[in-house]
Amino acid sequence: MAPTANKIFGTDGVRGRANVEPVTAETALKLGRAAAHVFRDLNPESRSRQRHQIVIGKDTRLSGYMLENALSSGILSMGVDVLFIGPLPTPGVARITNSLRADAGIVVTASHNPYDDNGIKFFNHDGYKLADPIEEQIENLVFSGEIDDVRPTADAIGKAVRIDDALGRYIEYAKRSFPRGQTLEGVTIVVDCGHGAAYKATPCTLRELGAKVIAYGNDPDGTNINAGCGSMHPEQMCHWVQEHNADIGIAHDGDADRVLLCDETGTLIDGDDIMAIAALEMLAEGSLANNTLVTTVMSNAGLDAAVEASGGRTVRTPVGDKHVIDAMLQHGYNFGGEQSGHLIFGDHASTGDGLVAALQILRIMAAKQQPLSKLAQCWTRFPQKLTNLHVTEKKPIEELEGVPTLVDKAESALQAEGGRVLLRYSGTEPKIRLLLEGKDTATLDTWSNKIMSAIQAQIGEA
């Protein structure tokens, strides 16, 4: 589905099918020019005290070569230098942007989407995602033609250099999030990198901490990212954990800002499990800022109950790690995340970081001398049913015949037993998502079938 006129930013940057608008070389060049202009205005004096600089990183998609070079051309044409860091997890790009004192960072990735999609995310100089007004400035400049005549010449044109030690910098940063002097000696870890951006970073980091690492999904070819592997297909990781009798499994998405885990029995540990384990430990340590966990409306209600029973509280945001981070920054909270595996440990990272999140769980396992299966018993999950449906258009839900009435009836039935209903469109894919929560799985199945059948009949893909 094409973006509306003059609107190319979605909930997480620009994303779509590679080489189809807006994810084309032409638009990427314009985005590069617009971003260079905006970031130079935001920081009149370069943070490096030299020429203004923008970092560009990417995941392992074939189309990344095309887009990073188009972005670079646009940036250079505005008199701003480019620092190429190659394939690196999204949190690594955020970290390198900050540590190199660059004025901004860009990562070319479509995260968990298939390889034929791609996208462009922006970071401010401090490694945090852009505020909406800054995205709007960039977007307006792409379409307005306002900077078409801004053309530095001669030695005012920017230059591009490759930063060869970016991977090493990120590995050292990740290791610093693990307790000093502690190792992973004697721990066997299965890692599924999803043939994505973490294919070197996560195995190397864990090995340098002393773990025995069995790596899968670490041979990217440009087209196999997220293909039957990684956090989009965690059943593979769970199988390998059992096959190798490992202590834990770690699975990333394409840009490694997410993580899902597997315990030693082969049971999947999702973002809600990870938040429960970490938040309860942080409450016990006194390190959870304001005794508050930030999560989204998609997380299981059992998470709230567990945190409250331990003396804490939860704050809910709309779906998207950007909303979680915004709430954390606004109120001084230091931990939050999503059921999907975006975990933001604010004392260590400015964005979701799958590797840092995995290291925090490994730290807790070592501190408590307990296997992951035991740690995951710290909370009780309410029955939940999540259904996704590909759609041909994102027609307003209130205009779908009969759907609002069905949702109201489902809410009345489920709220009586402490449950809830959430129906929304994905911000990054042509999908509608229905989340039902309650005490009886048969009731959830019944309402899910009724609501999704009504939607399928009107806007579902054939």
N, C-alpha and C positions, 0 to 999 in steps of 0.2 A: 504493500500500500504506500503510495507516494505521500510525502509530507505536504502539509498545507503550504500555500504560498508564503514565502518569507519566514518559514518555520522549519528549521532543520535539526535543532537540538531536541532530543527526547529526554527521558528521565535520567539517562546516563551518557551524556554526550551525543554525538552523531552516530547513527548506526543504520545499517541496511545491507542490501546485496551489493557485493563489491563490483565496481565498474557500472553501477546503475545509480542514478541520482538519488540521494545526495552524496553517495560514497564513490565519487569519481575523482580522477586526477584533477579535472578542471575545478571542481568545488574545493578539493583539498588545497589547491594552490591559493584560491581566494581565502580560504580559512586561514592559511598560513600568513598571508598578507594582513588580514584583519587582526589576527591574534597578535602578530608582531607590533602592529600599531597600538592596540589596546594595552598590551603589557608594557610597552615603552612609556605610554602616558601614565600608567599606574605607578611606575618606578622611574621618574625622570632621570635619576642617577642610577646607573647599572649597579646591582648589588656586588658584582665582581670588581667594581671600580675600573673596568675596562669597557669594551663595547657590550651592549645588551646581549644576553644569551638565552636561548631556549633549548631545553633538552628534548630529544625525540627518542623514545623507545618503542618497542613493538612486541607482539607475540609472534607465533611461528607461521602465520598464514601466508600463502603464496602472494596474495595481493598486498601484503605489507610493504614489499619493495616499491611497488608503484606509488602507494600513498605516502610513505615517508619521504620519498624523493620529491613528490609534488608539494607536500607541506614545506619541505626544506627550501625549494625554489621560491615559494611565496615569501617565506621568512627572510631569506637572504636578499630578496629584491627590495625589502624595506630597510635594509641596513642593519639587520640584527643577525648575530652569529648563531650557528646551529651546533649542538653537541650531540652527535650520534652515539647511542649506547647499545644498540642492537637488541636482540631478544632478551627481555628481562620482565619478571612479574610486574604488574601494575604498581604494587606497593614499592617495588624497587625503583621504579621511575620516580615516584613521589619522593622517596628518600634521597635519591641521587640529585634531584632538582634542588632540594634543600642544601645538601652537603656541598655541592659545587657552587653554591651561591648564584644559581641561575635565576632569571627573572620569571620563568614559567617552565612547565613541563607538559609534554604531549605524549600520549601513548596510543599507538595504533592497534586496536584490538576490538573484537566483538565478543570478548569474554567467553560465555558458555555456548554461544551460537555455533552452527556448523561452519566449516572452513570457507564456504562461498559467500558468507557474510563478512563484513568488517566494520570498523567504527573508529572514531577519533574522540578521545577523552582529554580534557585539559586539567592541569593542576596549577594552582597559584605558586608563588615562590616558596611558600612554607610547606608545600606538599599536600595542602588540602584542596578538595575539589572546588571549582568556581562557584561563587554565588550567582544566583539567577540573573541579577542585573548585569554582571560582567558577560555572561553568556549572551544576553540580549544585545549588548553593545557589539560583540563580535558578529552575531547574526545580522544585525542591521547593516554593518559595514559590508558584509558579503553581498547584500542585495542593493545597497543604495548607490554604489559607484562613487561614494564620497572620497575615497582614497585612490581612485584610479590614476590620478595625476601625481601621486607621491612616488617619485622615481629617483632614489639616490643613484649617483653615478660615480665612476672612477673608484677611488679607494674607500668611498662611503658604502659600497655594496658589502654585504656580510660575507663571511667565510664559514665553511663547515669543517669540523674536525671530529675524529672518532676517539671516544674515551675508552681506552683499552682495559682499564681496571674496574669498570662498572660492576661486573659480576662479583669480583672480590670485595668491593666496597659493600655491596648488598649482603653478602654472606657474613662479613664481619659485623655488620649492623644487626642481622638476625641473631647471631650468636650472643650478642650483648643483651638480648632479651631473656636469655637463659641464665640461671644463677651462676655467678662467677665461681670457678673451681669445681662445679658439678659436671659430671659427664654422663654419657649414655652407654657406658661400658656394660656389656651383657644384655643389652636390649636389641631385639631383632625387629626391624621395621620394614614392612612392605610399603613402597611408595608408588602410586600411579600418577604420573605427571600429566596424563592426558595428551601427550605429544605437544604440550604447550610451553608457555614461557618459563615454567619452573623446571624444565627438563635437566638443567644442570644445577640450579641453585639449591633446590631442596635436598637431592641426594648428597651433594657436596657438603652442605651444612651439617646434616645428620652424621655423615661419616667423620667430619672434623670434630664432632662432639663425642665420637667413640662408638656410635651405633653400628650394628651390622645391618646394612641396607640392601634390600632386594628391590631393584628399580624396574618398573614397567612404564610404558608410555613415554619413554625417553629417547625416541628416535624420530623426531619430526621430519616430515618430507614436504610440508607446505599444504598438504591436503588431508592429513589424518588427525588434525587437532580435534579433540572432543569426540572422535569417531569410535563409538563403542567402548569408550574408556573414560578415565578420569571421574570427576565428581558427578558428571551427567549419567554415568553408568556404574555406580558404586558396587554393583553386584560382582563385578570382576575383581575389585579389590578384596571384597569379603571372601571370595573363592580362594584367592592367592594367600590370604592370611592363614586360612585353614590348611592349605596345601603345604605351606612352609612352616607351619606351627609358630607363626610370628606372635609377638606381644601386642602389636598394634598395626593398623593400616592407615595410610594417609592418602587421600585422593584430592587432586586439585582440578579446577576448571582451566580453561585455556589461558587466562591471564593470571591465575593463581592468587586472586584476591579472595577466593573462597577455599574452604576445606571441609570435607566430610571425613569422618574417621570410622574405623572398624575395631571392635574389641577382639580379644584373643579367642573368643568363641565363634567369630565370624558374623557377629551382629552389628548392623549399621548404627553408627552414632552420628546423629545429625546436628544441625546448628542449635536447636533447642536443648539437646542433651549437653552440648559443649557449654552453652550459656549457664545451664543449671549447675554443672560441675564447677565451673570457674567462679560464678557469682557466689555460690555458697562457700567456697574456699576463701574468696576475697572478703566476704562478710566475717568469716571466722578469724581471718588475719587482721581485720580492721582496715583493709586497703581498698574497699569498694567505696568510691567517693559518694558522699551523701547517702550511703547505704542503698544506692539506686542502680538498677539494671535498666538499660534502654533497649527496647525491642519493638517489633512492628506488630501490626494488627494480624499478621499471619501466624504468629507464634502461638503455641498451645497454651490454653488457660491453666494447665497444670503447672506451668512455669511460674506464673504469678503466685499460685498457692504455695509452691515450695519456697520461693524467695520470702514471701510474707511470713511463713511459719518460722523462718530463721531470723526474723527481725528486720528484713529489708522491704523494698517496694519496687514495683516495676512501673516504667513509663512507656506508653505505647505511641508509636508514630505511624504515618502512612508507610506503605511498602517502599523499599529502596534504602540502600545503605547511606545515601546522601542525607536522607531525612534523619536517620539515626545519628549520624555525625553532627548534623546541625543542632539537634537537641543536646548532644553531649557538650558541644562547644558553648551553647547558649547558657547552660545551667551548671557547667563545671563537673559533669559526670565523666567517669573514666573507663566505662565498659559498656558495650552494647553490641547488638548484632541481629542477624536474621536466621530464620529456620533453614534457609538455603545454604548457609555456611559462610556468609559474610560476618566476620567477627572483628570488632575494632577494640583492641586493647590500647586505650588512649595514652597510657604511660609509656608505650613503646612505639606506636605507629599513628600516622595521621589518616590512615584509610584502612579498609579491610585488608588483612594480610594472612593468607592461609598458612604460611610457614610459621610466622610468629604465634598464631593461634595454636597450631599443633605443638609447638615448643612449650606453651603454657600448660597444656594438658599433660605433656610428658613431665614437666616440673612437678605437677600435683601428684601424678602417679608415683614419682620418686619420693616426694615429701611424705606421702601417706603410706608408702610401701604397699600399695594396693593395685591390682590389675584394673584395667579400664572397665571391665564388666561390673566390678564391684562399685566403682565410682559412679557409674551411670544409674545405680539403684537409688540415688539420692532424691529422686523425684518420681511422681506418678503422672503419666501422660493421660489426658482425657482423650476418649475416642474422637478421631478427626478424619474427615474425608475431603481430599483435595482433587478436583477434577479440572483438567485443561481441555479446551476445545479450540481448534483452528477455526478462524472466522474469515469471511470474505470482506467484511467491513466492520468498522467499530461504530455502529449505530448507537446513539445514546440508549442506555439500558431502559430508561423510563419509556422509550418509544417502541420497545419490543412487546408485541401483543401478548398479554397474559403473564409475562414474566414478572413484573413488579408485584402482581397479586400473589403469585406463587411464592415469591420471596417473602412477602409479608406473612403469609400463612406458615411458611417454614420457620420464620423467626418466632412467631407466637408459640409454635409447638416446641421449639428447641430451647427458647429462653425460660420456659417453665421448669426445665431441668438444668439450668445453668449454662446452656449452650449458646451458640450464635451462628449467624450467616454472614458471609462476606462474598460479594460478587463484584468483580472488577475486570477491566481490560489490562493486559500486560502493557507496560510502557515501552518495551523493547522488541516485542514479537507480535505477530498477528494472531493473538490468542485471547480468549476470555477465561478467567479462572474463578471457580466456585469453591469456597471453603465452607464446610459445615462442621460444627463441633457440638457434641452432646454426649450423653451417657449411653445411648443405645445405638449400636452400629446399624441395625436393621432400619431404624428410623432415618438415619443419615443416608443410607443407600436409597431409600424410597424418595426422599426429597431431592436428592441429587439427580436421580433419573427423571423426575418430573420437570425440574427446572432446566436441565441441560437438553432434554428432548425438545422443549419449547424453543430454546435458543437455536438448536441444530436445524429445526424446521425453517427458521427464518434467515439466519446468517451463517450457518455452519458450512464448512467446505464439503463439497460432494465427495 
